[in-house]
Amino acid sequence: GLPELMQYRFQRGGELQGHTFGNLMLVSLSELFHDFAQAIREANQVLRLRGAVWPATYEAARLWAERDDGSRVQGESALRERPGRIHKVGLAPSDVAAMPEAVQAIERAEMIVLGPGSLYSSVIPSFLPKGIQAAIQRSPARLVYIVNIMSERGETEGMDAYDHFQAVEHHLGRRPSVVLVNNARIPEALLRRYQASGQQPVRFNPQRFEGLGVRVIAEDFLEPGFAQHDPERLVKVLMSLR
């Protein structure tokens, strides 16, 4: 189907090898319209999606990260080049424009969901453009944060669920009112597989959330066979919040 086509990686073709069909389609549309924002608009039309997918910004920017030891790296791939944890991330340049449709979607939203995903290289960067950040800050919508099940090498080593939550609040300037945390035990064989790549379960201590006025929903969100979220279980809980 279409999802498989968009994720298909070319196996041959010189420069095409290793690239996904979806990314090449966006590059082609960008060159056709000489405008990445318009390329995204056309892609949404071509794919006839239920809803729409909008980037946070249509301008080029690089992600930088500051580690706990004060060192700084730039570029998403550089974040994971050595072990440790990150303290702060930002964009260079810092004044990239927000995608107008993304801002409008936030303004119309009844619920804003952050995560799951790589905390410092995916979730937080999605709201770093100032227009996106401001829209979330002033939105009356319920703000939900889904905590990762596993830590990530070079990003969140040793961080528990509260540390993840605090990092989101610190970078966003708004506190999520609902937090979803997995409390299911990960099978030992599966755990060893993830530990081989430097990943550990994100610990959850409910006492760290006490007194914050935050609703914490701790349930079994595991997808069978993986240490990642089951989409159907997530959707069921999110819909029950409405």
C-alpha positions as CSV (number, residue, x, y, z in Angstrom):
1,G,0.0,0.0,0.0
2,L,0.9,3.7,0.1
3,P,2.7,3.6,3.5
4,E,5.0,0.9,2.3
5,L,5.6,2.8,-1.0
6,M,6.6,6.0,0.9
7,Q,9.0,4.1,3.1
8,Y,10.5,2.0,0.3
9,R,14.3,2.4,0.0
10,F,15.9,2.1,-3.4
11,Q,18.2,-0.9,-3.6
12,R,20.0,0.3,-6.7
13,G,20.5,3.3,-8.9
14,G,23.8,4.9,-7.8
15,E,22.8,8.1,-6.0
16,L,19.2,6.7,-5.4
17,Q,20.4,3.7,-3.4
18,G,19.4,3.9,0.2
19,H,17.0,6.8,-0.2
20,T,13.3,6.4,0.5
21,F,10.6,7.1,-2.1
22,G,8.9,9.5,0.2
23,N,12.0,11.7,0.6
24,L,12.7,11.7,-3.1
25,M,9.1,12.7,-3.8
26,L,9.5,15.7,-1.5
27,V,12.8,16.7,-3.1
28,S,11.2,16.4,-6.6
29,L,8.3,18.6,-5.5
30,S,10.6,21.1,-3.9
31,E,12.6,21.5,-7.1
32,L,9.4,21.7,-9.2
33,F,7.9,24.5,-7.1
34,H,11.2,26.1,-5.9
35,D,9.6,26.2,-2.4
36,F,9.6,23.5,0.3
37,A,6.4,24.9,1.9
38,Q,4.5,24.5,-1.3
39,A,6.1,21.0,-1.9
40,I,4.6,19.9,1.5
41,R,1.2,21.4,0.5
42,E,1.3,19.5,-2.8
43,A,2.3,16.3,-1.1
44,N,-0.7,16.4,1.2
45,Q,-2.9,16.9,-1.9
46,V,-1.3,14.1,-3.9
47,L,-1.4,11.6,-1.0
48,R,-5.0,12.6,-0.1
49,L,-4.4,12.0,3.6
50,R,-7.0,11.8,6.3
51,G,-6.0,15.1,8.0
52,A,-2.6,16.5,7.0
53,V,1.1,16.3,7.9
54,W,2.9,19.6,8.4
55,P,6.5,20.3,9.3
56,A,7.2,22.7,12.1
57,T,9.2,24.9,9.7
58,Y,9.8,25.1,6.0
59,E,13.2,26.7,6.4
60,A,16.5,24.9,6.7
61,A,17.9,24.6,10.2
62,R,20.4,22.5,12.1
63,L,19.9,21.0,15.5
64,W,22.5,21.7,18.2
65,A,22.8,20.1,21.6
66,E,24.6,20.9,24.8
67,R,25.6,18.0,27.0
68,D,25.7,17.8,30.8
69,D,29.4,18.3,30.7
70,G,29.0,21.6,28.8
71,S,30.2,20.3,25.4
72,R,28.2,21.2,22.4
73,V,27.5,19.3,19.2
74,Q,25.6,20.2,16.0
75,G,23.6,17.9,13.7
76,E,21.1,15.2,14.6
77,S,23.5,12.3,13.9
78,A,26.3,13.8,16.1
79,L,24.0,13.6,19.1
80,R,24.4,9.9,19.4
81,E,28.1,9.7,18.5
82,R,29.2,9.2,22.1
83,P,27.4,8.0,25.3
84,G,25.9,10.3,27.9
85,R,22.9,12.6,28.2
86,I,21.8,15.9,26.8
87,H,20.9,19.0,28.8
88,K,19.6,21.4,26.2
89,V,18.9,21.6,22.4
90,G,18.2,24.4,20.0
91,L,18.0,25.4,16.3
92,A,20.6,27.3,14.3
93,P,19.4,29.7,13.1
94,S,17.0,30.2,16.0
95,D,14.5,32.4,14.2
96,V,13.2,30.0,11.5
97,A,9.7,30.6,10.4
98,A,6.9,28.3,11.5
99,M,4.8,26.5,8.9
100,P,1.6,28.5,8.9
101,E,-0.7,25.5,8.5
102,A,1.0,23.9,11.5
103,V,0.3,26.9,13.6
104,Q,-3.3,27.0,12.4
105,A,-3.7,23.3,13.3
106,I,-2.5,23.9,16.8
107,E,-4.8,26.9,17.2
108,R,-7.8,24.6,16.2
109,A,-6.8,21.6,18.3
110,E,-8.7,20.2,21.2
111,M,-5.7,18.1,22.2
112,I,-2.0,18.4,21.5
113,V,0.0,15.2,21.8
114,L,3.8,15.2,22.1
115,G,5.7,12.0,21.5
116,P,6.5,9.2,21.6
117,G,9.8,9.7,19.8
118,S,13.5,10.6,20.4
119,L,13.3,13.2,23.1
120,Y,16.0,15.6,22.0
121,S,16.2,14.9,18.3
122,S,12.5,14.5,17.4
123,V,10.0,15.5,20.1
124,I,11.5,18.7,21.4
125,P,12.8,20.0,18.0
126,S,9.2,19.7,16.7
127,F,8.2,22.8,18.8
128,L,11.5,24.7,18.8
129,P,10.4,27.2,16.0
130,K,9.2,30.2,18.0
131,G,5.8,30.4,16.2
132,I,5.1,26.7,17.1
133,Q,6.2,27.2,20.6
134,A,4.0,30.3,21.1
135,A,1.0,28.6,19.5
136,I,1.2,25.7,22.0
137,Q,1.8,28.1,24.9
138,R,-1.4,30.1,24.2
139,S,-3.5,27.1,23.1
140,P,-6.5,26.2,25.4
141,A,-6.1,22.6,24.2
142,R,-5.2,19.7,26.6
143,L,-1.4,19.0,26.3
144,V,-0.5,15.4,26.5
145,Y,3.1,14.0,26.7
146,I,3.8,10.3,26.0
147,V,7.0,9.2,27.7
148,N,9.4,7.0,25.8
149,I,9.6,3.3,26.9
150,M,13.3,3.0,26.4
151,S,16.2,5.4,26.8
152,E,18.4,6.3,23.8
153,R,22.2,6.1,23.7
154,G,23.8,9.5,23.6
155,E,20.5,11.3,24.4
156,T,18.7,10.2,27.5
157,E,20.9,7.7,29.3
158,G,19.9,7.5,32.9
159,M,16.9,9.8,32.6
160,D,13.6,8.6,34.2
161,A,10.1,9.5,33.2
162,Y,10.0,12.7,35.2
163,D,13.3,13.8,33.7
164,H,11.8,13.4,30.2
165,F,8.7,15.3,31.3
166,Q,10.8,18.1,32.9
167,A,12.9,18.4,29.7
168,V,9.7,19.0,27.6
169,E,8.4,21.6,30.0
170,H,11.8,23.4,30.2
171,H,12.1,23.7,26.4
172,L,8.4,24.3,25.7
173,G,7.6,26.8,28.4
174,R,4.4,25.0,29.2
175,R,3.7,22.0,31.4
176,P,1.9,19.0,30.0
177,S,-1.3,18.3,31.9
178,V,-1.5,14.6,31.1
179,V,1.5,12.2,31.0
180,L,1.2,8.6,29.6
181,V,3.8,6.2,31.0
182,N,4.3,2.5,30.3
183,N,4.3,0.3,33.4
184,A,4.4,-3.1,31.8
185,R,7.5,-5.3,32.4
186,I,9.6,-5.9,29.3
187,P,10.3,-9.6,28.6
188,E,13.9,-10.5,29.5
189,A,14.9,-11.7,26.0
190,L,13.5,-8.5,24.5
191,L,15.3,-6.4,27.1
192,R,18.7,-8.0,26.2
193,R,18.2,-7.2,22.6
194,Y,17.6,-3.5,23.3
195,Q,20.4,-3.4,25.9
196,A,22.8,-4.6,23.2
197,S,22.3,-1.3,21.5
198,G,22.7,0.7,24.7
199,Q,19.0,1.2,25.5
200,Q,17.5,0.7,29.0
201,P,13.9,0.9,30.2
202,V,12.9,4.4,31.3
203,R,12.2,4.2,35.0
204,F,9.0,5.6,36.5
205,N,8.7,6.9,40.0
206,P,5.1,8.2,40.6
207,Q,6.2,10.2,43.6
208,R,8.3,12.5,41.5
209,F,5.0,13.7,39.8
210,E,3.2,14.4,43.1
211,G,2.0,17.9,43.8
212,L,2.3,19.1,40.2
213,G,-1.3,19.0,39.2
214,V,-0.4,16.6,36.4
215,R,-2.6,13.5,35.6
216,V,-0.3,10.5,35.1
217,I,-1.7,7.5,33.3
218,A,0.5,4.4,33.9
219,E,-0.6,1.4,31.9
220,D,0.6,-1.4,29.7
221,F,1.4,0.3,26.4
222,L,3.8,-2.3,25.0
223,E,3.5,-3.5,21.4
224,P,3.9,-7.3,21.5
225,G,7.4,-8.3,20.5
226,F,8.8,-4.8,20.8
227,A,9.8,-2.3,23.5
228,Q,7.8,0.4,21.9
229,H,4.3,1.8,22.1
230,D,1.3,-0.1,20.7
231,P,-0.6,2.5,18.6
232,E,-4.0,1.1,19.2
233,R,-3.6,1.1,23.0
234,L,-2.3,4.7,22.8
235,V,-5.2,5.9,20.7
236,K,-7.8,4.2,23.0
237,V,-6.4,6.1,26.0
238,L,-6.1,9.4,24.2
239,M,-9.7,9.1,22.9
240,S,-10.9,8.4,26.4
241,L,-9.5,11.8,27.5
242,R,-11.8,13.8,25.3
